[in-house]
């Protein structure tokens, strides 16, 4: 049976897919089920809790194709964990004593929502599943179909999350400029810090994209415009142990020969060791509403740069973070193709009465399917033995 009202929300950090995914859902419903009412909750779960939504009008439907050209989310995002009541009370999203799940479920019921499309990471999609289960207990049948969004590409068991390819491409573009800073000072150390709390996929893919671009450029080494000075000399991901003493020796030789060292590092590389050291010293490590270490406060890139700078005898070091640049871009053609396939299946699932998260299921032969909510998890690790990454490390001389 065709749903009467379909709601869309985007949540968590932004990624180069949100605007396009919203546009794709609107386009697809308009094409195959034009009678369905569409609404969007503003600012993710914050808007759901406070009842802030917008009607998808006929004019929006006619112009929805334009959303593919934009980054960000037309509906707005927020980082809200519905099971963290204390945090939500502090932020004024619920009142003391209220159960946020009940508040959200009541709003969905009041709005007559039959289908909720969530575009977000594992927290976003599993929270939506909890909402659906709660509504079912209250006698309100609601389908929840999620789309996987995270530039970290670490949602289990999904092969490729929306927007991650674009983020890697944009990170490489960012690096093309900032690595030019190696000419700004003798014995210069550049650390390009890439988003990726638990997974090194984005760092690895960004490094791969950067070196692919580098391979297509011509150089004039006779005047110091040497490919080796523009190349990467180290790539650090959370999945590989980081021996700073050994790396210091290896990179000191690079610095002595070339006068610069260029490093790509995932923001999560070495964080466990940093946190353990801070807590051993009695420091209070700041965490967000989800219990994640607040990396901007811990500043792992600066700590890495400081340590390496001493070991390689750098005259100057600089940390550049590409995350906000990369995640804010509009989706590239490769991601647009993936988004189109996923939004089409998401609408089909909604009309067929299915719930789950749409993606290529690595545990089911990479089939594009509606994956069961209970199988969705975050923190999926990148495999550093993946041939293209192993070849990259070999090429740059990193053990």
C-alpha positions as CSV (number, residue, x, y, z in Angstrom):
1,X,0.0,0.0,0.0
2,X,1.4,3.4,-1.0
3,X,2.3,5.6,2.0
4,X,0.3,8.7,2.8
5,X,3.2,10.8,4.2
6,X,6.9,10.3,3.8
7,X,9.4,12.2,5.9
8,X,13.1,12.8,5.1
9,X,15.9,13.8,7.5
10,X,19.6,14.2,7.3
11,X,21.8,13.8,10.4
12,X,25.3,13.8,11.8
13,X,28.2,15.5,10.1
14,X,27.6,16.7,6.5
15,X,29.0,14.8,3.5
16,X,29.0,15.3,-0.3
17,X,25.8,13.4,-0.8
18,X,23.1,14.9,1.4
19,X,21.7,17.5,-0.9
20,X,21.8,15.1,-3.9
21,X,20.2,12.2,-1.9
22,X,17.4,14.5,-0.7
23,X,16.9,15.7,-4.3
24,X,17.0,12.1,-5.6
25,X,14.3,10.9,-3.2
26,X,12.0,13.8,-4.1
27,X,12.5,13.2,-7.8
28,X,11.9,9.5,-7.5
29,X,8.7,9.9,-5.5
30,X,7.4,12.5,-7.8
31,X,8.0,10.2,-10.7
32,X,6.6,6.9,-9.4
33,X,4.2,8.0,-6.6
34,X,3.3,11.6,-7.2
35,X,0.4,11.5,-4.7
36,X,2.6,10.8,-1.7
37,X,2.9,13.8,0.7
38,X,6.6,14.6,1.4
39,X,7.9,16.6,4.3
40,X,11.5,17.2,5.6
41,X,12.5,17.5,9.2
42,X,14.8,20.5,9.7
43,X,18.2,20.0,11.4
44,X,18.0,16.3,11.7
45,X,16.7,14.7,14.9
46,X,16.7,18.1,16.6
47,X,13.9,19.2,14.2
48,X,12.0,16.0,14.8
49,X,12.1,16.5,18.6
50,X,10.9,20.0,18.3
51,X,8.4,19.5,15.5
52,X,10.2,21.7,12.9
53,X,9.5,20.4,9.4
54,X,8.9,21.8,6.0
55,X,6.4,20.7,3.3
56,X,7.9,19.6,0.0
57,X,5.8,21.7,-2.3
58,X,5.1,21.3,-6.0
59,X,7.7,24.0,-6.8
60,X,10.3,22.2,-4.8
61,X,9.5,19.0,-6.7
62,X,10.0,20.7,-10.0
63,X,13.3,22.1,-9.0
64,X,14.6,19.1,-7.0
65,X,17.1,18.2,-9.7
66,X,19.1,21.3,-8.9
67,X,20.0,19.9,-5.5
68,X,22.5,17.6,-7.1
69,X,24.7,20.6,-7.7
70,X,25.1,21.5,-4.1
71,X,27.0,20.3,-1.0
72,X,25.6,20.5,2.5
73,X,22.0,19.6,3.3
74,X,19.0,21.7,2.3
75,X,17.3,20.4,5.4
76,X,20.1,21.0,7.9
77,X,21.9,18.6,10.2
78,X,22.6,18.2,13.9
79,X,24.4,15.7,16.1
80,X,21.7,14.3,18.4
81,X,21.7,11.0,20.2
82,X,18.1,10.2,21.2
83,X,19.2,7.9,24.1
84,X,21.3,10.7,25.7
85,X,18.4,12.5,27.6
86,X,20.7,14.6,29.8
87,X,22.4,16.1,26.8
88,X,19.1,16.9,25.1
89,X,17.7,18.5,28.2
90,X,20.8,20.7,28.4
91,X,20.3,21.7,24.8
92,X,16.6,22.5,25.3
93,X,15.4,19.8,22.9
94,X,13.3,17.9,25.5
95,X,12.1,18.7,29.0
96,X,13.5,17.1,32.1
97,X,11.9,13.7,32.7
98,X,10.9,13.2,29.1
99,X,12.0,10.2,27.1
100,X,13.4,11.5,23.8
101,X,12.4,8.4,21.9
102,X,8.8,8.9,23.0
103,X,8.9,12.6,22.1
104,X,10.2,11.8,18.6
105,X,7.8,8.9,18.1
106,X,4.9,11.1,19.2
107,X,5.9,13.7,16.7
108,X,6.1,11.2,13.9
109,X,2.7,9.8,14.8
110,X,1.2,13.3,15.0
111,X,2.6,14.1,11.5
112,X,1.1,10.9,10.2
113,X,4.5,9.6,8.9
114,X,4.3,6.2,7.3
115,X,7.8,6.2,5.9
116,X,10.9,7.8,7.4
117,X,14.0,8.2,5.2
118,X,17.2,8.8,7.2
119,X,20.4,9.9,5.5
120,X,23.3,9.5,7.9
121,X,25.7,7.1,9.5
122,X,25.3,4.1,11.7
123,X,24.0,6.1,14.7
124,X,21.4,7.9,12.5
125,X,20.1,4.7,11.0
126,X,20.0,2.5,14.1
127,X,18.3,5.3,16.1
128,X,15.6,5.4,13.3
129,X,15.2,1.6,13.8
130,X,14.7,2.1,17.5
131,X,12.0,4.7,16.7
132,X,10.2,2.3,14.4
133,X,10.3,-0.4,17.0
134,X,8.8,2.0,19.6
135,X,6.1,3.1,17.2
136,X,5.2,-0.5,16.5
137,X,4.7,-1.1,20.2
138,X,2.3,1.8,20.2
139,X,0.4,0.4,17.3
140,X,1.8,2.7,14.6
141,X,3.4,0.9,11.7
142,X,6.2,3.0,10.2
143,X,8.8,1.9,7.7
144,X,12.4,3.2,8.1
145,X,14.7,3.2,5.1
146,X,18.1,4.6,5.6
147,X,20.8,5.8,3.2
148,X,24.5,5.4,4.3
149,X,26.3,8.7,4.7
150,X,29.8,9.0,6.1
151,X,33.0,10.2,4.4
152,X,34.9,7.7,6.6
153,X,33.3,4.9,4.6
154,X,33.2,2.7,7.8
155,X,29.5,1.5,8.0
156,X,29.3,-2.3,8.4
157,X,28.4,-4.2,6.2
158,X,28.2,-1.6,3.4
159,X,30.9,-1.5,0.8
160,X,30.7,2.2,-0.1
161,X,28.9,4.9,1.7
162,X,27.6,7.9,-0.2
163,X,29.9,10.9,-0.6
164,X,33.1,9.1,0.4
165,X,34.5,9.0,-3.2
166,X,33.9,12.7,-3.5
167,X,35.5,13.5,-0.2
168,X,38.7,11.7,-1.2
169,X,38.8,13.5,-4.5
170,X,38.3,16.9,-2.8
171,X,40.9,16.0,-0.1
172,X,43.4,15.4,-2.9
173,X,42.6,18.7,-4.5
174,X,43.1,20.4,-1.1
175,X,46.5,18.6,-0.8
176,X,47.6,19.7,-4.3
177,X,47.7,23.3,-3.0
178,X,48.9,22.9,0.6
179,X,51.8,20.6,-0.3
180,X,53.1,23.6,-2.3
181,X,53.9,25.0,1.1
182,X,57.0,22.8,1.2
183,X,58.7,25.6,-0.7
184,X,57.8,28.2,1.9
185,X,60.6,27.3,4.3
186,X,63.8,25.2,4.4
187,X,63.4,21.8,6.0
188,X,59.6,22.0,6.0
189,X,57.3,19.3,7.5
190,X,53.8,19.3,6.2
191,X,51.1,17.1,7.9
192,X,47.8,16.8,6.0
193,X,45.3,15.6,8.6
194,X,42.3,13.8,7.1
195,X,39.1,12.9,8.8
196,X,38.7,9.3,10.0
197,X,38.3,8.5,13.6
198,X,38.3,4.7,13.4
199,X,38.9,4.0,9.7
200,X,41.8,4.9,7.5
201,X,39.9,4.5,4.3
202,X,39.5,8.2,3.6
203,X,43.1,8.9,4.3
204,X,44.2,6.0,2.1
205,X,41.8,6.9,-0.8
206,X,42.8,10.6,-0.6
207,X,46.5,9.7,-0.8
208,X,45.8,7.4,-3.7
209,X,43.8,10.1,-5.5
210,X,46.6,12.7,-4.8
211,X,49.3,10.4,-6.3
212,X,47.2,9.6,-9.3
213,X,46.9,13.4,-10.0
214,X,50.7,13.7,-9.4
215,X,51.4,11.0,-11.9
216,X,49.8,13.2,-14.6
217,X,51.9,16.3,-14.0
218,X,55.2,17.3,-15.6
219,X,58.1,18.8,-13.5
220,X,61.2,20.8,-14.0
221,X,63.7,19.2,-11.6
222,X,66.7,21.3,-12.8
223,X,65.3,24.3,-10.9
224,X,64.1,22.4,-7.8
225,X,60.6,21.6,-9.2
226,X,61.2,18.0,-8.3
227,X,58.4,15.4,-8.3
228,X,59.9,13.8,-5.2
229,X,59.4,17.0,-3.2
230,X,55.7,17.0,-4.2
231,X,55.2,13.3,-3.5
232,X,54.0,11.8,-0.2
233,X,56.6,10.4,2.2
234,X,54.3,8.8,4.8
235,X,50.6,7.8,5.1
236,X,49.4,6.9,8.6
237,X,46.1,5.2,9.3
238,X,44.6,3.8,12.5
239,X,44.8,0.2,11.3
240,X,48.6,0.2,11.2
241,X,50.9,0.6,14.2
242,X,52.8,3.8,14.2
243,X,56.4,3.5,15.3
244,X,57.4,7.1,15.6
245,X,61.0,6.3,16.5
246,X,61.5,4.2,13.3
247,X,59.6,6.7,11.2
248,X,61.6,9.5,12.5
249,X,64.8,7.9,11.4
250,X,63.4,7.0,7.9
251,X,61.9,10.5,7.4
252,X,65.1,12.2,8.7
253,X,66.9,10.8,5.7
254,X,64.1,12.1,3.4
255,X,64.4,15.6,4.9
256,X,68.2,15.6,4.6
257,X,67.9,14.7,0.9
258,X,64.9,16.7,-0.2
259,X,64.6,19.5,2.3
260,X,60.9,18.6,3.0
261,X,58.7,15.8,4.3
262,X,55.0,15.5,3.3
263,X,52.7,13.3,5.5
264,X,49.1,12.2,5.2
265,X,47.6,11.2,8.6
266,X,44.1,10.0,9.6
267,X,42.9,12.0,12.6
268,X,42.4,8.7,14.4
269,X,46.0,7.5,13.9
270,X,47.6,7.2,17.3
271,X,44.7,8.6,19.2
272,X,44.3,5.6,21.5
273,X,47.9,6.1,22.7
274,X,47.3,9.8,23.1
275,X,44.2,9.3,25.2
276,X,45.8,6.6,27.3
277,X,48.7,8.9,28.1
278,X,46.5,11.9,28.9
279,X,44.3,9.8,31.2
280,X,47.4,8.3,32.9
281,X,48.4,11.8,33.7
282,X,45.0,12.4,35.3
283,X,43.7,14.6,32.5
284,X,39.9,14.7,31.6
285,X,39.6,13.8,28.0
286,X,36.6,15.7,26.4
287,X,34.0,13.6,24.7
288,X,30.8,14.4,22.7
289,X,27.2,13.2,23.3
290,X,28.0,9.9,21.5
291,X,31.0,9.2,23.8
292,X,33.5,9.9,21.1
293,X,36.7,11.7,22.0
294,X,36.6,15.3,20.8
295,X,39.5,15.2,18.4
296,X,39.6,19.0,17.9
297,X,40.4,19.3,21.6
298,X,42.9,16.4,21.7
299,X,44.5,17.7,18.4
300,X,46.2,14.5,17.3
301,X,47.7,16.1,14.1
302,X,49.5,18.8,16.1
303,X,50.8,16.2,18.5
304,X,52.1,14.1,15.6
305,X,53.7,17.1,13.8
306,X,55.4,18.2,17.0
307,X,56.9,14.8,17.6
308,X,58.0,14.3,13.9
309,X,59.4,17.8,13.6
310,X,61.8,17.0,16.4
311,X,62.8,13.7,15.0
312,X,63.4,14.9,11.4
313,X,65.0,18.2,12.6
314,X,62.4,20.3,10.7
315,X,62.9,24.1,10.8
316,X,59.2,24.5,10.5
317,X,56.1,22.3,10.6
318,X,52.5,22.9,9.6
319,X,49.3,20.9,10.0
320,X,46.5,21.3,7.4
321,X,43.0,19.8,7.9
322,X,41.0,19.1,4.8
323,X,37.9,17.7,6.5
324,X,35.6,20.6,6.3
325,X,36.7,21.4,2.8
326,X,36.2,17.8,1.6
327,X,32.9,17.1,3.3
328,X,31.2,20.2,2.1
329,X,31.5,19.6,-1.7
330,X,28.8,18.6,-4.1
331,X,28.8,15.0,-5.1
332,X,31.1,14.0,-8.0
333,X,29.8,11.9,-11.0
334,X,30.8,8.6,-9.4
335,X,28.9,9.4,-6.2
336,X,25.9,10.8,-8.2
337,X,25.6,7.4,-9.9
338,X,25.7,5.6,-6.6
339,X,23.2,8.0,-5.0
340,X,20.8,7.5,-7.9
341,X,20.9,3.7,-7.5
342,X,20.4,3.9,-3.8
343,X,17.6,6.5,-3.8
344,X,15.7,4.5,-6.4
345,X,15.9,1.3,-4.3
346,X,15.0,3.2,-1.2
347,X,11.7,4.5,-2.7
348,X,11.0,1.0,-4.1
349,X,11.5,-0.4,-0.6
350,X,9.2,2.2,0.9
351,X,6.4,1.3,-1.6
352,X,6.9,-2.4,-1.0
353,X,6.7,-2.1,2.8
354,X,10.4,-2.9,3.6
355,X,12.7,-1.4,6.2
356,X,16.5,-1.3,6.4
357,X,19.5,0.6,5.1
358,X,20.2,0.6,1.4
359,X,23.7,-0.3,0.3
360,X,26.0,-2.9,-1.3
361,X,26.1,-5.7,1.2
362,X,29.7,-7.1,1.4
363,X,28.4,-10.1,3.3
364,X,25.9,-10.9,0.5
365,X,28.2,-10.8,-2.5
366,X,28.1,-6.9,-2.8
367,X,24.5,-7.0,-3.8
368,X,22.7,-3.7,-3.7
369,X,19.9,-4.4,-1.2
370,X,17.9,-3.2,1.8
371,X,20.2,-4.3,4.7
372,X,18.6,-5.3,8.0
373,X,18.9,-2.6,10.6
374,X,20.2,-5.0,13.2
375,X,23.3,-5.7,11.0
376,X,24.3,-2.0,10.7
377,X,27.2,-0.9,12.8
378,X,29.9,1.8,12.7
379,X,33.6,1.8,13.1
380,X,34.3,-0.6,10.2
381,X,38.1,-1.0,9.7
382,X,40.0,-0.3,6.5
383,X,42.1,-3.2,5.3
384,X,45.6,-1.8,4.8
385,X,46.6,-4.9,2.8
386,X,44.2,-3.8,0.0
387,X,46.5,-4.0,-3.1
388,X,46.2,-0.4,-4.2
389,X,47.2,0.9,-0.7
390,X,49.9,-1.7,-0.1
391,X,51.4,-0.7,-3.5
392,X,51.2,3.0,-2.5
393,X,53.1,2.3,0.8
394,X,55.7,0.3,-1.1
395,X,56.2,3.1,-3.7
396,X,56.9,5.7,-1.0
397,X,59.2,3.4,0.9
398,X,57.0,3.1,4.0
399,X,57.3,-0.3,5.8
